Amino acid sequence: MAPVTAAGEEMYALVERLYPLCRSITGDGVRATLDIVGEYVPLQVHEVPTGTQVLDWTVPQEWNIRDAYIADAAGNRVVDFAASNLHVLGYSLPVSATMPLADLRGHLHTLPDHPSWVPYRTSYYKPEWGFCLAQETLDALPDGEYEVRIDSTLTDGHLTYAEHVIPGQVADEVIVSCHVCHPSLANDNLAGVAVATFLARALAEQRPYYTYRFLFAPGTIGAITWLARNADRVELVRHGLVLACAGDPGHLTYKQSRRGDAEIDRVMRHVLSASQRPHRVTEFTPYGYDERQFCSPGFDLGVGSLSRTPYAGYPEYHTSADDLGFVSPAAMADTLAVCREAFAVLDRNRRYVNLSPYGEPQLGRRGLYDSLGGRSDAKEAQMAMLWVLSLSDGEHGLLDVAERSGLPFDTVAAAAGALHGAGLIKA
């Protein structure tokens, strides 16, 4: 794993700021989250009205919550939204009532296998109300009457999402997506939000070849809304990556696009393997995060997903144990480093045509051999030039050269730059 860097510490500090906010697929928690992210990178914020048809879905009513609790006969709050926003079933209807524990139990959610943890549960599209609590808390409740209060609203409003675009040398786009709908869950997905934010900052310091579009949106409905509103220009998206669960102690996992052979798939496989980091590459499945929306057959975009331990792959997933102690600056720094390495390859992986294809061109009289003098990797750099010349047929990219030759991609890209500068190849 990468060492803790300044960026790792800053990403962790961002997660700390975002952690207390109660987010959902709509509402003021999303807006507050985007306001904070907007302090790091400029955002274009979009508000899509309730009732808007987006593909096969409809933008739902907006949900906001101010307070919620269960109080015993003495007025003590035995479950309190103020203590943790996970205590309320997401999208709960408002309720104000007094009822016996026997009736209340049908609205309570616990984790018997982890009796001290509070689960994260939602009911976005089915009208319901409820509370989430630790099993040990429920076990300690005596029979009797309890005051139940959820001060929430479900009204016509908006779905909110934001974009940050880094212009490139070409209009073709790389989309980087993360979801901003989960409440106090540090790994899923505040770590992904933090890595995306700092990746955007890093790319903005360069002059990338591709245009990079960062999407901060609620899961599922947010990506669907973006696709519906951008269907006429989605063909510009050449590559993409969904970031999630980016800060836990597990090894990196890359989930391939539906195609399985998209360029982003090849780049991620190459970078992870070349880095010698412990990692896994998994096949696409139509379950998970928003890669399944981008990869749906009507769009079939080359979008994969990068995480550490994948969704539902760790006990803390969707529970109060996914807290600030579960993520680390070092893990987020490592995820960020892999993203930067991958996009550095993607941005330079172009096809060239050999302008002197009949026989080997004389590199010495062009000063290309002389430029290698004194270099410790002179032989490797020389071989890279020969390989680039050999495979510059308009059909092979530099990643093909690196994979076939076994040479580092950076060495191959440097050789291509030297040959291009000498007028021996063209893009």
Contacts in CASP RR format, 6 or more apart in sequence:
PFRMAT RR
TARGET T0000
AUTHOR 0000-0000-0000
METHOD contacts of the structure
MODEL  1
MAPVTAAGEEMYALVERLYPLCRSITGDGVRATLDIVGEYVPLQVHEVPT
GTQVLDWTVPQEWNIRDAYIADAAGNRVVDFAASNLHVLGYSLPVSATMP
LADLRGHLHTLPDHPSWVPYRTSYYKPEWGFCLAQETLDALPDGEYEVRI
DSTLTDGHLTYAEHVIPGQVADEVIVSCHVCHPSLANDNLAGVAVATFLA
RALAEQRPYYTYRFLFAPGTIGAITWLARNADRVELVRHGLVLACAGDPG
HLTYKQSRRGDAEIDRVMRHVLSASQRPHRVTEFTPYGYDERQFCSPGFD
LGVGSLSRTPYAGYPEYHTSADDLGFVSPAAMADTLAVCREAFAVLDRNR
RYVNLSPYGEPQLGRRGLYDSLGGRSDAKEAQMAMLWVLSLSDGEHGLLD
VAERSGLPFDTVAAAAGALHGAGLIKA
1 277 0 8 1.000
1 330 0 8 1.000
1 331 0 8 1.000
1 334 0 8 1.000
2 330 0 8 1.000
2 333 0 8 1.000
2 334 0 8 1.000
2 337 0 8 1.000
3 330 0 8 1.000
3 333 0 8 1.000
4 328 0 8 1.000
4 329 0 8 1.000
4 330 0 8 1.000
4 333 0 8 1.000
5 329 0 8 1.000
5 333 0 8 1.000
7 198 0 8 1.000
7 202 0 8 1.000
7 333 0 8 1.000
7 336 0 8 1.000
8 198 0 8 1.000
8 329 0 8 1.000
8 330 0 8 1.000
8 332 0 8 1.000
8 333 0 8 1.000
8 336 0 8 1.000
9 329 0 8 1.000
10 198 0 8 1.000
11 191 0 8 1.000
11 194 0 8 1.000
11 195 0 8 1.000
11 197 0 8 1.000
11 198 0 8 1.000
11 329 0 8 1.000
11 332 0 8 1.000
11 333 0 8 1.000
11 336 0 8 1.000
12 194 0 8 1.000
12 327 0 8 1.000
12 328 0 8 1.000
12 329 0 8 1.000
12 332 0 8 1.000
14 36 0 8 1.000
14 37 0 8 1.000
14 40 0 8 1.000
14 190 0 8 1.000
14 193 0 8 1.000
14 194 0 8 1.000
14 197 0 8 1.000
15 186 0 8 1.000
15 190 0 8 1.000
15 191 0 8 1.000
15 193 0 8 1.000
15 194 0 8 1.000
15 324 0 8 1.000
15 327 0 8 1.000
15 332 0 8 1.000
16 324 0 8 1.000
17 36 0 8 1.000
18 33 0 8 1.000
18 36 0 8 1.000
18 190 0 8 1.000
18 193 0 8 1.000
18 194 0 8 1.000
19 184 0 8 1.000
19 186 0 8 1.000
19 190 0 8 1.000
19 323 0 8 1.000
19 324 0 8 1.000
20 85 0 8 1.000
20 184 0 8 1.000
21 29 0 8 1.000
21 32 0 8 1.000
21 33 0 8 1.000
21 85 0 8 1.000
21 183 0 8 1.000
21 184 0 8 1.000
22 29 0 8 1.000
22 65 0 8 1.000
22 81 0 8 1.000
22 85 0 8 1.000
22 183 0 8 1.000
22 184 0 8 1.000
23 29 0 8 1.000
23 30 0 8 1.000
23 33 0 8 1.000
23 180 0 8 1.000
23 181 0 8 1.000
23 182 0 8 1.000
23 183 0 8 1.000
24 30 0 8 1.000
24 63 0 8 1.000
24 90 0 8 1.000
24 91 0 8 1.000
24 122 0 8 1.000
24 124 0 8 1.000
24 181 0 8 1.000
24 183 0 8 1.000
24 218 0 8 1.000
25 60 0 8 1.000
25 63 0 8 1.000
25 91 0 8 1.000
25 124 0 8 1.000
25 159 0 8 1.000
25 181 0 8 1.000
25 218 0 8 1.000
25 219 0 8 1.000
25 220 0 8 1.000
25 221 0 8 1.000
25 222 0 8 1.000
26 60 0 8 1.000
26 61 0 8 1.000
26 62 0 8 1.000
26 63 0 8 1.000
26 157 0 8 1.000
26 158 0 8 1.000
26 159 0 8 1.000
26 160 0 8 1.000
26 218 0 8 1.000
27 62 0 8 1.000
27 63 0 8 1.000
27 64 0 8 1.000
27 158 0 8 1.000
27 160 0 8 1.000
28 64 0 8 1.000
29 64 0 8 1.000
30 160 0 8 1.000
30 161 0 8 1.000
30 180 0 8 1.000
30 181 0 8 1.000
30 218 0 8 1.000
31 45 0 8 1.000
31 160 0 8 1.000
33 180 0 8 1.000
33 193 0 8 1.000
33 216 0 8 1.000
34 43 0 8 1.000
34 45 0 8 1.000
34 160 0 8 1.000
34 162 0 8 1.000
34 180 0 8 1.000
34 216 0 8 1.000
37 43 0 8 1.000
37 162 0 8 1.000
37 180 0 8 1.000
37 193 0 8 1.000
37 197 0 8 1.000
37 216 0 8 1.000
38 162 0 8 1.000
40 197 0 8 1.000
40 198 0 8 1.000
40 200 0 8 1.000
40 201 0 8 1.000
41 164 0 8 1.000
41 197 0 8 1.000
41 200 0 8 1.000
41 201 0 8 1.000
41 204 0 8 1.000
41 214 0 8 1.000
42 164 0 8 1.000
43 162 0 8 1.000
43 163 0 8 1.000
43 164 0 8 1.000
43 216 0 8 1.000
44 162 0 8 1.000
44 163 0 8 1.000
44 164 0 8 1.000
44 165 0 8 1.000
45 160 0 8 1.000
45 161 0 8 1.000
45 162 0 8 1.000
46 160 0 8 1.000
46 161 0 8 1.000
46 162 0 8 1.000
46 163 0 8 1.000
46 229 0 8 1.000
47 158 0 8 1.000
47 159 0 8 1.000
47 160 0 8 1.000
48 54 0 8 1.000
48 59 0 8 1.000
48 158 0 8 1.000
48 159 0 8 1.000
48 160 0 8 1.000
48 161 0 8 1.000
48 225 0 8 1.000
48 229 0 8 1.000
49 59 0 8 1.000
49 156 0 8 1.000
49 157 0 8 1.000
49 158 0 8 1.000
50 59 0 8 1.000
50 60 0 8 1.000
50 61 0 8 1.000
50 62 0 8 1.000
50 156 0 8 1.000
50 157 0 8 1.000
50 158 0 8 1.000
50 159 0 8 1.000
51 58 0 8 1.000
51 59 0 8 1.000
51 60 0 8 1.000
51 156 0 8 1.000
52 58 0 8 1.000
52 59 0 8 1.000
52 159 0 8 1.000
52 225 0 8 1.000
53 228 0 8 1.000
54 221 0 8 1.000
54 224 0 8 1.000
54 225 0 8 1.000
54 227 0 8 1.000
54 228 0 8 1.000
54 229 0 8 1.000
55 224 0 8 1.000
55 227 0 8 1.000
55 228 0 8 1.000
57 221 0 8 1.000
57 224 0 8 1.000
57 225 0 8 1.000
59 158 0 8 1.000
59 159 0 8 1.000
59 221 0 8 1.000
59 225 0 8 1.000
60 124 0 8 1.000
60 125 0 8 1.000
60 159 0 8 1.000
60 221 0 8 1.000
61 154 0 8 1.000
61 155 0 8 1.000
61 156 0 8 1.000
61 157 0 8 1.000
62 153 0 8 1.000
62 154 0 8 1.000
62 155 0 8 1.000
62 156 0 8 1.000
62 157 0 8 1.000
62 158 0 8 1.000
62 159 0 8 1.000
63 90 0 8 1.000
63 91 0 8 1.000
63 152 0 8 1.000
63 153 0 8 1.000
63 154 0 8 1.000
64 152 0 8 1.000
64 153 0 8 1.000
65 81 0 8 1.000
65 85 0 8 1.000
65 88 0 8 1.000
65 92 0 8 1.000
65 150 0 8 1.000
65 151 0 8 1.000
65 152 0 8 1.000
65 153 0 8 1.000
66 151 0 8 1.000
66 152 0 8 1.000
67 81 0 8 1.000
67 82 0 8 1.000
67 149 0 8 1.000
67 151 0 8 1.000
68 80 0 8 1.000
68 81 0 8 1.000
68 87 0 8 1.000
68 88 0 8 1.000
68 92 0 8 1.000
68 131 0 8 1.000
68 149 0 8 1.000
68 150 0 8 1.000
68 151 0 8 1.000
68 152 0 8 1.000
69 77 0 8 1.000
69 79 0 8 1.000
69 80 0 8 1.000
69 81 0 8 1.000
69 82 0 8 1.000
69 147 0 8 1.000
69 149 0 8 1.000
70 77 0 8 1.000
70 78 0 8 1.000
70 79 0 8 1.000
70 104 0 8 1.000
70 131 0 8 1.000
70 146 0 8 1.000
70 147 0 8 1.000
70 148 0 8 1.000
70 149 0 8 1.000
71 77 0 8 1.000
71 78 0 8 1.000
71 146 0 8 1.000
71 147 0 8 1.000
71 149 0 8 1.000
72 78 0 8 1.000
72 141 0 8 1.000
72 146 0 8 1.000
72 147 0 8 1.000
73 144 0 8 1.000
73 145 0 8 1.000
73 146 0 8 1.000
75 147 0 8 1.000
78 137 0 8 1.000
78 141 0 8 1.000
78 146 0 8 1.000
79 87 0 8 1.000
79 131 0 8 1.000
79 133 0 8 1.000
79 137 0 8 1.000
80 87 0 8 1.000
81 87 0 8 1.000
81 88 0 8 1.000
84 118 0 8 1.000
84 184 0 8 1.000
84 320 0 8 1.000
85 183 0 8 1.000
85 184 0 8 1.000
86 118 0 8 1.000
86 119 0 8 1.000
86 120 0 8 1.000
86 132 0 8 1.000
86 183 0 8 1.000
86 184 0 8 1.000
86 319 0 8 1.000
86 320 0 8 1.000
87 118 0 8 1.000
87 131 0 8 1.000
87 132 0 8 1.000
87 133 0 8 1.000
88 130 0 8 1.000
88 131 0 8 1.000
88 132 0 8 1.000
88 150 0 8 1.000
88 152 0 8 1.000
89 107 0 8 1.000
89 109 0 8 1.000
89 121 0 8 1.000
89 122 0 8 1.000
89 123 0 8 1.000
89 128 0 8 1.000
89 129 0 8 1.000
89 130 0 8 1.000
89 131 0 8 1.000
89 132 0 8 1.000
90 121 0 8 1.000
90 122 0 8 1.000
90 123 0 8 1.000
90 124 0 8 1.000
90 183 0 8 1.000
91 122 0 8 1.000
91 123 0 8 1.000
91 124 0 8 1.000
91 128 0 8 1.000
91 154 0 8 1.000
92 123 0 8 1.000
92 128 0 8 1.000
92 129 0 8 1.000
92 130 0 8 1.000
92 150 0 8 1.000
92 152 0 8 1.000
93 127 0 8 1.000
93 128 0 8 1.000
93 129 0 8 1.000
93 150 0 8 1.000
93 152 0 8 1.000
93 154 0 8 1.000
94 129 0 8 1.000
94 150 0 8 1.000
94 151 0 8 1.000
94 152 0 8 1.000
94 153 0 8 1.000
94 154 0 8 1.000
95 129 0 8 1.000
95 130 0 8 1.000
95 148 0 8 1.000
95 149 0 8 1.000
95 150 0 8 1.000
96 148 0 8 1.000
96 149 0 8 1.000
96 150 0 8 1.000
97 147 0 8 1.000
97 148 0 8 1.000
98 145 0 8 1.000
98 146 0 8 1.000
98 147 0 8 1.000
98 148 0 8 1.000
99 145 0 8 1.000
99 146 0 8 1.000
99 148 0 8 1.000
100 143 0 8 1.000
100 144 0 8 1.000
100 145 0 8 1.000
100 146 0 8 1.000
101 141 0 8 1.000
101 142 0 8 1.000
101 143 0 8 1.000
101 144 0 8 1.000
101 146 0 8 1.000
102 143 0 8 1.000
104 146 0 8 1.000
104 148 0 8 1.000
105 138 0 8 1.000
107 129 0 8 1.000
107 130 0 8 1.000
107 131 0 8 1.000
107 148 0 8 1.000
108 130 0 8 1.000
108 131 0 8 1.000
108 132 0 8 1.000
108 133 0 8 1.000
108 138 0 8 1.000
109 119 0 8 1.000
109 121 0 8 1.000
109 130 0 8 1.000
109 131 0 8 1.000
109 132 0 8 1.000
109 133 0 8 1.000
110 119 0 8 1.000
110 132 0 8 1.000
110 133 0 8 1.000
110 134 0 8 1.000
110 135 0 8 1.000
110 138 0 8 1.000
111 117 0 8 1.000
111 118 0 8 1.000
111 119 0 8 1.000
111 134 0 8 1.000
111 135 0 8 1.000
111 319 0 8 1.000
112 135 0 8 1.000
114 135 0 8 1.000
114 315 0 8 1.000
114 319 0 8 1.000
114 321 0 8 1.000
115 134 0 8 1.000
115 135 0 8 1.000
115 136 0 8 1.000
115 139 0 8 1.000
116 134 0 8 1.000
116 135 0 8 1.000
116 136 0 8 1.000
117 134 0 8 1.000
117 316 0 8 1.000
117 319 0 8 1.000
117 320 0 8 1.000
117 321 0 8 1.000
118 132 0 8 1.000
118 133 0 8 1.000
118 134 0 8 1.000
118 319 0 8 1.000
118 320 0 8 1.000
119 132 0 8 1.000
119 318 0 8 1.000
119 319 0 8 1.000
119 320 0 8 1.000
120 132 0 8 1.000
120 182 0 8 1.000
120 183 0 8 1.000
120 185 0 8 1.000
120 318 0 8 1.000
120 319 0 8 1.000
120 320 0 8 1.000
120 322 0 8 1.000
121 132 0 8 1.000
121 318 0 8 1.000
124 221 0 8 1.000
129 150 0 8 1.000
130 150 0 8 1.000
134 320 0 8 1.000
159 218 0 8 1.000
159 221 0 8 1.000
159 222 0 8 1.000
159 225 0 8 1.000
160 218 0 8 1.000
161 180 0 8 1.000
161 215 0 8 1.000
161 216 0 8 1.000
161 217 0 8 1.000
161 218 0 8 1.000
161 222 0 8 1.000
161 225 0 8 1.000
161 226 0 8 1.000
162 215 0 8 1.000
162 216 0 8 1.000
162 217 0 8 1.000
163 213 0 8 1.000
163 214 0 8 1.000
163 215 0 8 1.000
163 216 0 8 1.000
164 200 0 8 1.000
164 213 0 8 1.000
164 214 0 8 1.000
164 216 0 8 1.000
165 211 0 8 1.000
165 212 0 8 1.000
165 213 0 8 1.000
165 214 0 8 1.000
166 200 0 8 1.000
166 203 0 8 1.000
166 204 0 8 1.000
166 208 0 8 1.000
166 211 0 8 1.000
166 212 0 8 1.000
166 213 0 8 1.000
166 214 0 8 1.000
167 211 0 8 1.000
168 207 0 8 1.000
168 208 0 8 1.000
168 209 0 8 1.000
168 210 0 8 1.000
168 211 0 8 1.000
168 212 0 8 1.000
169 207 0 8 1.000
169 208 0 8 1.000
169 209 0 8 1.000
169 210 0 8 1.000
170 209 0 8 1.000
170 210 0 8 1.000
170 211 0 8 1.000
171 211 0 8 1.000
171 236 0 8 1.000
172 210 0 8 1.000
172 211 0 8 1.000
172 236 0 8 1.000
172 238 0 8 1.000
173 210 0 8 1.000
173 211 0 8 1.000
173 212 0 8 1.000
173 213 0 8 1.000
173 236 0 8 1.000
173 237 0 8 1.000
173 238 0 8 1.000
173 239 0 8 1.000
174 210 0 8 1.000
174 211 0 8 1.000
174 212 0 8 1.000
174 213 0 8 1.000
174 237 0 8 1.000
174 238 0 8 1.000
174 239 0 8 1.000
174 240 0 8 1.000
174 241 0 8 1.000
174 343 0 8 1.000
174 346 0 8 1.000
175 212 0 8 1.000
175 213 0 8 1.000
175 214 0 8 1.000
175 215 0 8 1.000
175 237 0 8 1.000
175 239 0 8 1.000
175 240 0 8 1.000
175 241 0 8 1.000
175 294 0 8 1.000
175 301 0 8 1.000
175 303 0 8 1.000
176 196 0 8 1.000
176 199 0 8 1.000
176 200 0 8 1.000
176 212 0 8 1.000
176 213 0 8 1.000
176 214 0 8 1.000
176 215 0 8 1.000
176 240 0 8 1.000
176 241 0 8 1.000
176 242 0 8 1.000
176 243 0 8 1.000
177 196 0 8 1.000
177 214 0 8 1.000
177 215 0 8 1.000
177 217 0 8 1.000
177 223 0 8 1.000
177 240 0 8 1.000
177 241 0 8 1.000
177 242 0 8 1.000
177 243 0 8 1.000
177 290 0 8 1.000
177 294 0 8 1.000
177 303 0 8 1.000
178 189 0 8 1.000
178 192 0 8 1.000
178 193 0 8 1.000
178 195 0 8 1.000
178 196 0 8 1.000
178 214 0 8 1.000
178 215 0 8 1.000
178 216 0 8 1.000
178 242 0 8 1.000
178 243 0 8 1.000
178 244 0 8 1.000
179 189 0 8 1.000
179 217 0 8 1.000
179 218 0 8 1.000
179 219 0 8 1.000
179 222 0 8 1.000
179 244 0 8 1.000
179 289 0 8 1.000
179 290 0 8 1.000
180 189 0 8 1.000
180 193 0 8 1.000
180 216 0 8 1.000
180 217 0 8 1.000
180 218 0 8 1.000
180 219 0 8 1.000
181 218 0 8 1.000
181 219 0 8 1.000
182 188 0 8 1.000
182 189 0 8 1.000
182 190 0 8 1.000
184 320 0 8 1.000
184 323 0 8 1.000
185 318 0 8 1.000
185 322 0 8 1.000
186 247 0 8 1.000
186 322 0 8 1.000
186 323 0 8 1.000
186 324 0 8 1.000
186 325 0 8 1.000
186 326 0 8 1.000
186 327 0 8 1.000
187 245 0 8 1.000
187 246 0 8 1.000
187 247 0 8 1.000
187 248 0 8 1.000
187 308 0 8 1.000
187 316 0 8 1.000
187 317 0 8 1.000
187 322 0 8 1.000
187 326 0 8 1.000
187 327 0 8 1.000
188 244 0 8 1.000
188 245 0 8 1.000
188 311 0 8 1.000
188 317 0 8 1.000
188 318 0 8 1.000
188 322 0 8 1.000
189 243 0 8 1.000
189 244 0 8 1.000
189 245 0 8 1.000
189 246 0 8 1.000
190 327 0 8 1.000
191 245 0 8 1.000
191 246 0 8 1.000
191 247 0 8 1.000
191 248 0 8 1.000
191 327 0 8 1.000
191 331 0 8 1.000
191 332 0 8 1.000
191 335 0 8 1.000
192 243 0 8 1.000
192 244 0 8 1.000
192 245 0 8 1.000
192 246 0 8 1.000
192 247 0 8 1.000
192 332 0 8 1.000
192 335 0 8 1.000
193 216 0 8 1.000
194 246 0 8 1.000
194 332 0 8 1.000
195 243 0 8 1.000
195 246 0 8 1.000
195 247 0 8 1.000
195 332 0 8 1.000
195 335 0 8 1.000
195 336 0 8 1.000
195 339 0 8 1.000
196 214 0 8 1.000
196 216 0 8 1.000
196 243 0 8 1.000
197 214 0 8 1.000
198 336 0 8 1.000
199 214 0 8 1.000
199 243 0 8 1.000
199 336 0 8 1.000
199 339 0 8 1.000
199 340 0 8 1.000
199 343 0 8 1.000
200 212 0 8 1.000
200 214 0 8 1.000
202 336 0 8 1.000
202 340 0 8 1.000
203 212 0 8 1.000
203 343 0 8 1.000
208 343 0 8 1.000
208 347 0 8 1.000
209 347 0 8 1.000
209 348 0 8 1.000
209 350 0 8 1.000
210 238 0 8 1.000
210 239 0 8 1.000
210 346 0 8 1.000
210 347 0 8 1.000
211 236 0 8 1.000
212 343 0 8 1.000
213 237 0 8 1.000
215 223 0 8 1.000
215 226 0 8 1.000
217 223 0 8 1.000
217 225 0 8 1.000
217 226 0 8 1.000
217 290 0 8 1.000
219 289 0 8 1.000
219 290 0 8 1.000
220 290 0 8 1.000
220 293 0 8 1.000
222 290 0 8 1.000
223 290 0 8 1.000
223 293 0 8 1.000
223 294 0 8 1.000
224 293 0 8 1.000
227 234 0 8 1.000
227 293 0 8 1.000
227 294 0 8 1.000
227 299 0 8 1.000
234 299 0 8 1.000
234 301 0 8 1.000
237 294 0 8 1.000
237 301 0 8 1.000
237 302 0 8 1.000
237 303 0 8 1.000
238 263 0 8 1.000
238 302 0 8 1.000
239 262 0 8 1.000
239 263 0 8 1.000
239 264 0 8 1.000
239 302 0 8 1.000
239 303 0 8 1.000
239 346 0 8 1.000
240 264 0 8 1.000
240 294 0 8 1.000
240 301 0 8 1.000
240 302 0 8 1.000
240 303 0 8 1.000
240 304 0 8 1.000
241 264 0 8 1.000
241 268 0 8 1.000
241 303 0 8 1.000
241 304 0 8 1.000
241 305 0 8 1.000
241 306 0 8 1.000
241 339 0 8 1.000
241 342 0 8 1.000
242 289 0 8 1.000
242 290 0 8 1.000
242 291 0 8 1.000
242 294 0 8 1.000
242 303 0 8 1.000
242 304 0 8 1.000
242 305 0 8 1.000
242 306 0 8 1.000
243 305 0 8 1.000
243 306 0 8 1.000
243 307 0 8 1.000
243 335 0 8 1.000
243 339 0 8 1.000
244 289 0 8 1.000
244 305 0 8 1.000
244 306 0 8 1.000
244 307 0 8 1.000
244 311 0 8 1.000
245 307 0 8 1.000
245 308 0 8 1.000
245 309 0 8 1.000
245 310 0 8 1.000
245 311 0 8 1.000
246 306 0 8 1.000
246 307 0 8 1.000
246 308 0 8 1.000
246 331 0 8 1.000
246 332 0 8 1.000
246 335 0 8 1.000
247 308 0 8 1.000
247 327 0 8 1.000
247 328 0 8 1.000
247 331 0 8 1.000
247 332 0 8 1.000
247 335 0 8 1.000
248 308 0 8 1.000
248 309 0 8 1.000
248 314 0 8 1.000
248 316 0 8 1.000
248 326 0 8 1.000
248 327 0 8 1.000
248 331 0 8 1.000
249 308 0 8 1.000
249 328 0 8 1.000
249 331 0 8 1.000
250 308 0 8 1.000
250 309 0 8 1.000
250 314 0 8 1.000
250 331 0 8 1.000
251 277 0 8 1.000
251 278 0 8 1.000
251 279 0 8 1.000
251 280 0 8 1.000
251 308 0 8 1.000
251 309 0 8 1.000
252 272 0 8 1.000
252 277 0 8 1.000
252 278 0 8 1.000
252 279 0 8 1.000
252 280 0 8 1.000
252 306 0 8 1.000
252 307 0 8 1.000
252 308 0 8 1.000
252 334 0 8 1.000
252 335 0 8 1.000
252 338 0 8 1.000
253 279 0 8 1.000
253 280 0 8 1.000
253 281 0 8 1.000
253 282 0 8 1.000
253 306 0 8 1.000
253 307 0 8 1.000
253 308 0 8 1.000
253 309 0 8 1.000
253 310 0 8 1.000
254 265 0 8 1.000
254 268 0 8 1.000
254 269 0 8 1.000
254 272 0 8 1.000
254 279 0 8 1.000
254 280 0 8 1.000
254 281 0 8 1.000
254 282 0 8 1.000
254 304 0 8 1.000
254 305 0 8 1.000
254 306 0 8 1.000
255 281 0 8 1.000
255 282 0 8 1.000
255 283 0 8 1.000
255 284 0 8 1.000
255 285 0 8 1.000
255 291 0 8 1.000
255 304 0 8 1.000
255 305 0 8 1.000
255 306 0 8 1.000
255 307 0 8 1.000
255 310 0 8 1.000
256 262 0 8 1.000
256 265 0 8 1.000
256 268 0 8 1.000
256 281 0 8 1.000
256 282 0 8 1.000
256 283 0 8 1.000
256 284 0 8 1.000
256 304 0 8 1.000
257 264 0 8 1.000
257 265 0 8 1.000
257 284 0 8 1.000
257 291 0 8 1.000
257 295 0 8 1.000
257 301 0 8 1.000
257 302 0 8 1.000
257 303 0 8 1.000
257 304 0 8 1.000
258 284 0 8 1.000
258 286 0 8 1.000
258 295 0 8 1.000
258 297 0 8 1.000
258 300 0 8 1.000
258 302 0 8 1.000
259 265 0 8 1.000
259 284 0 8 1.000
259 295 0 8 1.000
259 300 0 8 1.000
259 302 0 8 1.000
260 283 0 8 1.000
260 284 0 8 1.000
262 302 0 8 1.000
262 303 0 8 1.000
262 304 0 8 1.000
263 302 0 8 1.000
263 346 0 8 1.000
263 349 0 8 1.000
263 399 0 8 1.000
264 302 0 8 1.000
264 303 0 8 1.000
264 304 0 8 1.000
264 342 0 8 1.000
264 346 0 8 1.000
265 302 0 8 1.000
265 304 0 8 1.000
266 399 0 8 1.000
267 342 0 8 1.000
267 345 0 8 1.000
267 346 0 8 1.000
267 349 0 8 1.000
267 399 0 8 1.000
268 281 0 8 1.000
268 304 0 8 1.000
268 306 0 8 1.000
268 342 0 8 1.000
269 281 0 8 1.000
270 345 0 8 1.000
270 399 0 8 1.000
270 402 0 8 1.000
270 403 0 8 1.000
270 409 0 8 1.000
271 338 0 8 1.000
271 341 0 8 1.000
271 342 0 8 1.000
271 345 0 8 1.000
272 279 0 8 1.000
272 281 0 8 1.000
272 338 0 8 1.000
273 279 0 8 1.000
274 408 0 8 1.000
274 409 0 8 1.000
275 338 0 8 1.000
275 341 0 8 1.000
277 334 0 8 1.000
277 338 0 8 1.000
282 310 0 8 1.000
284 291 0 8 1.000
284 295 0 8 1.000
284 304 0 8 1.000
285 292 0 8 1.000
286 292 0 8 1.000
286 295 0 8 1.000
288 305 0 8 1.000
288 311 0 8 1.000
289 305 0 8 1.000
289 311 0 8 1.000
291 303 0 8 1.000
291 304 0 8 1.000
291 305 0 8 1.000
293 299 0 8 1.000
294 301 0 8 1.000
294 302 0 8 1.000
294 303 0 8 1.000
294 304 0 8 1.000
295 301 0 8 1.000
295 302 0 8 1.000
295 303 0 8 1.000
295 304 0 8 1.000
306 335 0 8 1.000
306 338 0 8 1.000
306 339 0 8 1.000
308 331 0 8 1.000
308 335 0 8 1.000
311 317 0 8 1.000
312 318 0 8 1.000
315 321 0 8 1.000
316 322 0 8 1.000
316 326 0 8 1.000
345 399 0 8 1.000
345 409 0 8 1.000
348 398 0 8 1.000
348 409 0 8 1.000
348 413 0 8 1.000
348 416 0 8 1.000
349 397 0 8 1.000
349 398 0 8 1.000
349 399 0 8 1.000
350 397 0 8 1.000
350 398 0 8 1.000
350 427 0 8 1.000
351 392 0 8 1.000
351 394 0 8 1.000
351 395 0 8 1.000
351 396 0 8 1.000
351 397 0 8 1.000
351 427 0 8 1.000
352 388 0 8 1.000
352 392 0 8 1.000
352 394 0 8 1.000
352 397 0 8 1.000
352 398 0 8 1.000
352 416 0 8 1.000
352 419 0 8 1.000
352 420 0 8 1.000
352 425 0 8 1.000
352 426 0 8 1.000
352 427 0 8 1.000
353 392 0 8 1.000
353 393 0 8 1.000
353 394 0 8 1.000
353 425 0 8 1.000
353 426 0 8 1.000
353 427 0 8 1.000
354 389 0 8 1.000
354 392 0 8 1.000
354 393 0 8 1.000
354 424 0 8 1.000
354 425 0 8 1.000
355 423 0 8 1.000
355 424 0 8 1.000
355 425 0 8 1.000
355 426 0 8 1.000
356 389 0 8 1.000
356 424 0 8 1.000
357 393 0 8 1.000
360 386 0 8 1.000
360 389 0 8 1.000
361 389 0 8 1.000
361 424 0 8 1.000
363 369 0 8 1.000
363 385 0 8 1.000
364 370 0 8 1.000
366 422 0 8 1.000
366 424 0 8 1.000
367 422 0 8 1.000
368 385 0 8 1.000
368 418 0 8 1.000
368 419 0 8 1.000
368 422 0 8 1.000
369 382 0 8 1.000
371 418 0 8 1.000
372 378 0 8 1.000
372 381 0 8 1.000
372 382 0 8 1.000
375 381 0 8 1.000
377 411 0 8 1.000
380 407 0 8 1.000
380 408 0 8 1.000
380 411 0 8 1.000
381 411 0 8 1.000
381 414 0 8 1.000
381 415 0 8 1.000
383 405 0 8 1.000
383 407 0 8 1.000
384 401 0 8 1.000
384 405 0 8 1.000
384 407 0 8 1.000
384 411 0 8 1.000
384 412 0 8 1.000
384 414 0 8 1.000
384 415 0 8 1.000
385 415 0 8 1.000
385 418 0 8 1.000
385 419 0 8 1.000
387 401 0 8 1.000
387 404 0 8 1.000
387 405 0 8 1.000
387 407 0 8 1.000
387 412 0 8 1.000
387 415 0 8 1.000
388 398 0 8 1.000
388 401 0 8 1.000
388 412 0 8 1.000
388 415 0 8 1.000
388 416 0 8 1.000
388 419 0 8 1.000
388 425 0 8 1.000
389 419 0 8 1.000
389 424 0 8 1.000
389 425 0 8 1.000
391 397 0 8 1.000
391 400 0 8 1.000
391 401 0 8 1.000
391 404 0 8 1.000
392 419 0 8 1.000
392 425 0 8 1.000
398 409 0 8 1.000
398 412 0 8 1.000
398 413 0 8 1.000
398 416 0 8 1.000
399 409 0 8 1.000
401 407 0 8 1.000
401 412 0 8 1.000
401 416 0 8 1.000
402 408 0 8 1.000
402 409 0 8 1.000
402 412 0 8 1.000
405 412 0 8 1.000
416 425 0 8 1.000
419 425 0 8 1.000
420 426 0 8 1.000
420 427 0 8 1.000
END
